[in-house]
Amino acid sequence: MRAPVPAGGRVVVKVGSSSLATPDGGLDPVGVARAVEQVSALWDSGRPAVLVSSGAVAAGLPDLGLAERPSDIPGLQAAAAVGQGRLMERYAAAFGERERVVGQVLLTKDVLANRPQYLHAREALERLLGYSVVPIVNENDTVVVDELRLGDNDRLAAIVSHLVGASLLVILTDTAGLYASDPRLDADAELLTAVRHTDEILDELITDGTGPLGSGGVATKVAAARMAAWSGIPTVIASATDAAAALAAADGAEVGTWVAPHTSKLSSRKLWIAFGLPAAGTVVVDEGAVDALVNGGRSLLAVGVSAVRGRFDAWDGVEIEDPSGRLIAKGIVGIGSSELHDAAGKHSSETGGAVVHRDDLVVLI
């Protein structure tokens, strides 16, 4: 099932705050050195690598005289503003010792949600890699308006994998991979060496919250692996303390947990619809519509809509759920929520065109 990344194939490596920070705040020099060693080894093997790195908030705490992470958004933003420079300073020095240049790329949900900006981000990353520069990507925590949540960079790493056309996503964390039970509580916990992105065991791990896996937890790592899977990219979840893990994963060695990708890739635009465009609301459909969307490759019509949640305008992104609440698809809606409330359940002869045209629809099951 595992296969080596070919020469020239790209690898995205994500390292979280828990692997880069000391318990009492600030950056851990050993953790930073390990991350640099992992990425440098990939470049030296002929596989250009992108580093998605958390740690900006932790890096800013000492300079602000803070003993612990702030709990309010302005405090987190201030720490990130100070720490991002410190973090890049460390990376620039460490990669410089290996005669490699780094480039900082800060992204936000707003940038990724805007299709032209999404494409510009892709072009910037392409150019950096073309110059043999190591891109270091992080969410722009200084200006983000949502609560800063550790683990968001797992999903960001999956999106970056889409952007650069990676052959492999490596998520480095606190444990050797995904376990069937919590290794902190069960000495005989089984390491899941290989799973498919559709396997029910992943849903069980999310529900149970099994294992530590850093501050982001199991859910964000499984979500990231599934996001990568839809563009045909396998994911390896492995230990950040193993300095050879990323290179071993790229060589096809049995390290960590391998999450096998989907057998077919989504197009670039549909990847953006699925994972770059935020959902402004939810459309619940009946079983007939589920069959038409999933098995028939059809557009979503108003007659199949049974409920509408949230407020959205035409051309916003929406999630589509079946009657049980399972997410089955995502798309760009052609009608606003208030109009759709009135049109739900009615035949298209009364309501006009499609609610979500199949060209703007991504089935996710």
Secondary structure, DSSP 8 states (H G I E B T S, - for coil): ------TT--EEEEE-GGGTB-TTSSB-HHHHHHHHHHHHHHHHTT--EEEEE--HHHHHTGGGT-SS--SSHHHHHHHHHHHHHHHHHHHHHHHHTTT--EEEEEE-HHHHHSHHHHHHHHHHHHHHHHTT-EEEEEE-TTT--S---TTHHHHHHHHHHHHHT-SEEEEEESSSS-BSS-TTT-TT--B--EEETT-HHHHHHHHHT-S--TTTHHHHHHHHHHHHHTTT--EEEEETT-TTHHHHHHTT---SEEEE--SS---HHHHIIIIIS-EEEEEEE-HHHHHHHHTT---B-GGGEEEEES---TT-EEEEE-TTS-EEEEEE-SS-HHHHHHHTT--HHHH-S-SB-GGGEEE--
